[in-house]
Amino acid sequence: MAETFSTHPPARPKVEIMKPKPPRRQLTNDRYVIRLGTTNFTERYYRDRAGWVKISARGRKFRLTAEQVLNHLLPAFAGIKPNLIIQVEYTAAAAKD
């Protein structure tokens, strides 16, 4: 019987390297704190169980609807108001009441 030779290398078994999965983050509204301000003042916006809250530069607490939060933030995102600083911070724990 004649021997057959192949020009192809022998097939290697497929090896999959299992990488550990990063911890799953909950990307819900109550996990973020939004800071809006300039060099002289900063306002904070966050969501708690009852709804959206604004903490003014003087420390006063106001309840807001989602539409009101957007009305405060969108001009800054669009660049209409110059020199505004916007920071969004993720927190692992949900915002407290």
C-alpha contacts under 8 A as a table, 3 or more apart, distances in Angstrom:
res1	aa1	res2	aa2	distance
6	S	9	P	7.57
25	R	92	A	7.71
26	Q	31	R	7.49
27	L	31	R	6.73
28	T	31	R	5.70
28	T	32	Y	7.78
29	N	32	Y	5.99
29	N	46	Y	7.84
29	N	47	R	6.32
30	D	46	Y	6.67
30	D	47	R	4.80
30	D	48	D	5.95
30	D	94	A	5.35
30	D	95	A	5.65
31	R	47	R	7.90
31	R	90	Y	5.81
31	R	91	T	5.24
31	R	92	A	6.57
31	R	93	A	6.52
31	R	94	A	4.97
31	R	95	A	6.34
32	Y	46	Y	6.34
32	Y	47	R	7.67
32	Y	88	V	6.63
32	Y	89	E	5.53
32	Y	90	Y	4.70
32	Y	91	T	5.95
32	Y	95	A	7.80
33	V	44	R	6.72
33	V	45	Y	5.84
33	V	46	Y	4.90
33	V	47	R	7.91
33	V	88	V	5.84
33	V	89	E	5.20
33	V	90	Y	6.65
33	V	91	T	7.58
34	I	44	R	5.62
34	I	45	Y	5.02
34	I	46	Y	6.38
34	I	86	I	7.22
34	I	87	Q	5.81
34	I	88	V	4.57
34	I	89	E	6.40
35	R	42	T	6.43
35	R	43	E	5.66
35	R	44	R	4.60
35	R	45	Y	6.44
35	R	85	I	7.80
35	R	86	I	5.66
35	R	87	Q	5.04
35	R	88	V	6.32
36	L	42	T	5.60
36	L	43	E	5.23
36	L	44	R	6.44
36	L	73	L	7.67
36	L	84	L	6.93
36	L	85	I	5.74
36	L	86	I	4.72
36	L	87	Q	6.65
37	G	40	N	7.49
37	G	41	F	5.39
37	G	42	T	4.16
37	G	43	E	5.97
37	G	84	L	5.53
37	G	85	I	5.29
37	G	86	I	6.75
38	T	41	F	5.49
38	T	42	T	6.46
38	T	83	N	6.48
38	T	84	L	5.18
38	T	85	I	5.64
39	T	42	T	7.88
41	F	57	A	5.54
42	T	56	S	7.22
42	T	57	A	5.25
43	E	54	K	6.95
43	E	55	I	5.71
43	E	56	S	4.83
43	E	57	A	5.21
44	R	54	K	5.64
44	R	55	I	5.06
44	R	56	S	6.72
45	Y	52	W	7.04
45	Y	53	V	5.64
45	Y	54	K	4.58
45	Y	55	I	6.44
45	Y	69	V	7.67
46	Y	52	W	5.77
46	Y	53	V	5.47
46	Y	54	K	6.79
46	Y	95	A	7.21
47	R	50	A	7.75
47	R	51	G	5.45
47	R	52	W	4.31
47	R	53	V	5.95
47	R	95	A	6.66
48	D	51	G	5.43
48	D	52	W	6.33
48	D	53	V	7.28
48	D	94	A	7.76
48	D	95	A	5.61
48	D	96	K	6.08
48	D	97	D	5.53
49	R	96	K	7.93
49	R	97	D	6.62
50	A	97	D	7.85
51	G	63	R	7.24
51	G	64	L	7.17
51	G	65	T	7.05
52	W	63	R	5.97
52	W	64	L	5.17
52	W	65	T	6.13
52	W	66	A	6.64
52	W	69	V	7.56
53	V	61	K	6.78
53	V	62	F	5.64
53	V	63	R	4.76
53	V	64	L	5.76
54	K	61	K	5.79
54	K	62	F	5.08
54	K	63	R	6.41
54	K	64	L	6.91
55	I	58	R	7.86
55	I	59	G	5.58
55	I	60	R	5.53
55	I	61	K	4.73
55	I	62	F	6.47
56	S	59	G	5.07
56	S	60	R	5.24
56	S	61	K	6.57
56	S	62	F	7.84
57	A	60	R	7.49
64	L	67	E	7.97
64	L	68	Q	5.87
64	L	69	V	6.53
65	T	68	Q	5.20
65	T	69	V	6.48
66	A	69	V	5.13
66	A	70	L	6.35
67	E	70	L	5.12
67	E	71	N	6.17
68	Q	71	N	4.94
68	Q	72	H	6.32
69	V	72	H	5.23
69	V	73	L	6.28
70	L	73	L	5.07
70	L	74	L	5.61
71	N	74	L	5.75
71	N	75	P	7.27
72	H	75	P	6.83
72	H	76	A	7.70
73	L	76	A	5.45
73	L	77	F	6.38
74	L	77	F	4.99
74	L	78	A	6.01
75	P	78	A	5.09
75	P	79	G	6.22
75	P	80	I	5.33
75	P	81	K	6.21
76	A	79	G	5.23
76	A	80	I	6.18
76	A	81	K	5.57
76	A	82	P	7.59
76	A	84	L	6.33
76	A	86	I	7.58
77	F	80	I	7.82
77	F	86	I	7.99
78	A	81	K	7.98
79	G	82	P	6.08
81	K	84	L	6.53
91	T	94	A	6.88
91	T	95	A	7.92
